[in-house]
Amino acid sequence: APVAGICRVAFRTDGAGFLQFVQHILAVNEIGVRRIVDHDKAFSCYFTDPWGTPLEVTTYHADVVRAVITP
């Protein structure tokens, strides 16, 4: 029988919130950022919490993020 579980938990925010989040997690260096991806119409930050749970923060305000971040 297949095993049930969490594949990834995702959160959506605006462009400014995304930038604040990325700046914060990189500054505290306690969360394992795996990658920041430009999906053309959106940006996503993929990371894991201290217990290994895969998480994602996404914004559809890609133009705001692209003005600051070049992945």
N, C-alpha and C positions, 0 to 999 in steps of 0.2 A: 504494500500500500504506500502511496506517496506520503511524504512527510510534509506537514503544513508548517509554515513559519513566515517570518517577515522577509521579504525580498529587499525592500528599501522604503523608508519613510521620507516623503517629500513635503517641503514647505514652500509656499509661494510668497514673494514680497515685491515691493516696488524697487526701482533702480537704486535709489538712495539707501534703502534698507539692505539691499544685496551688498553694496559697497561697504557699508558699515559692518555688516556681518563678516565679510572676507577680511577686512582690516583687523577686526577684533580677534578672529580665530588665528590669524597669522601672528598677531602680537603676543597672545597668551601661549601659543605653541603647545597646547595641551590636547588638541584634537588633530587627528591624522588626516590632513587634506590630501586626497588622492589626486584630484585634478579640478581645474576650472575649465569649462568647455563653452565655446561660442557655438551655439546651435543655429546661428544666423538670425532667427527671430527671438531667441531667448538665450540667456546665460544660465549655466548651472554650476554649482560648486558641489562636488561629491566628496564625502568624508565619512569617517567612522567615529562613533562616540568611544569613550574609554572602555566600554564593554564589547566593542567590535560590531555594533549595530550599524549597517549601512544607511546613511542619511544623505539628503540632497536639499539644497536651497536653490530655487529658481526664480528668475525675474523675466518678464516679457518686455521690460524696458531696456532692451539690448543696446539702444543708441546711447543711453545714459552711461551704461557700464563700459561700452566700447570706447567712449571718450577718455576713460581713465585706465582701463585694463586692456592689454594686448597679450592674450594667452599664447 
